[in-house]
Amino acid sequence: MSVAQDVAREERAAARLEAERLKAEARAAQAHAREDARAAAKFEHGQPTRSASKRKTLANEKHKLVSYADLLRMRE
């Protein structure tokens, strides 16, 4: 009977450790998700906004050679 009790105790301990590990993983995943959301918001907030006048200027200067980046910018 003692061996069965030892096995049951070990199984309970293993189950408890597994539950703690899963909870820790869930907490870490939530923390990473929050950090990712904050970083994305900070990145979006820091992006320069393009004014309409700059787009018009690029569109009006057709005689000028433009870079590929400017061409892509004009298409937006």
C-alpha positions in Angstrom: 0.0 0.0 0.0 2.9 2.3 0.7 4.2 2.0 -2.8 0.8 2.9 -4.3 0.6 6.0 -2.0 4.1 7.0 -3.1 3.2 6.6 -6.8 0.0 8.7 -6.2 1.9 11.4 -4.4 4.5 11.6 -7.2 1.7 11.8 -9.8 0.0 14.6 -7.9 3.3 16.5 -7.6 4.0 16.0 -11.3 0.5 17.2 -12.2 1.0 20.3 -9.9 4.3 21.1 -11.5 2.8 20.7 -15.0 -0.1 23.0 -14.1 2.3 25.6 -12.7 4.4 25.4 -15.9 1.4 25.9 -18.1 0.2 28.9 -16.0 3.7 30.4 -16.3 3.7 29.9 -20.1 0.3 31.5 -20.3 1.5 34.5 -18.3 4.6 34.9 -20.5 2.5 34.6 -23.6 0.2 37.4 -22.4 3.1 39.6 -21.4 4.7 39.1 -24.9 1.4 39.9 -26.6 1.1 43.1 -24.6 4.6 44.1 -25.4 4.1 43.4 -29.1 0.9 45.5 -29.1 2.7 48.3 -27.4 5.6 48.1 -29.8 3.2 48.1 -32.8 1.3 51.1 -31.4 4.5 53.0 -30.8 5.8 52.2 -34.3 2.5 53.3 -35.9 2.5 56.4 -33.8 6.0 57.3 -34.9 5.4 57.0 -38.6 5.6 60.3 -40.4 2.3 61.3 -42.1 2.5 62.3 -45.7 0.9 65.6 -46.5 -1.2 66.0 -49.6 1.0 68.8 -50.8 4.0 66.5 -51.1 2.0 64.0 -53.2 0.8 66.8 -55.5 4.3 68.1 -55.9 5.6 64.7 -56.9 2.7 64.2 -59.3 3.2 67.6 -60.9 6.9 67.1 -61.5 6.6 64.8 -64.5 9.5 66.1 -66.4 11.9 65.1 -63.5 13.4 61.7 -63.1 12.1 60.0 -60.0 13.4 57.2 -58.0 11.6 53.9 -57.6 10.7 54.8 -54.0 9.2 58.0 -55.2 7.3 56.2 -57.9 5.9 53.8 -55.3 5.0 56.7 -53.0 3.1 58.5 -55.8 1.0 55.3 -56.4 -0.3 55.3 -52.9 
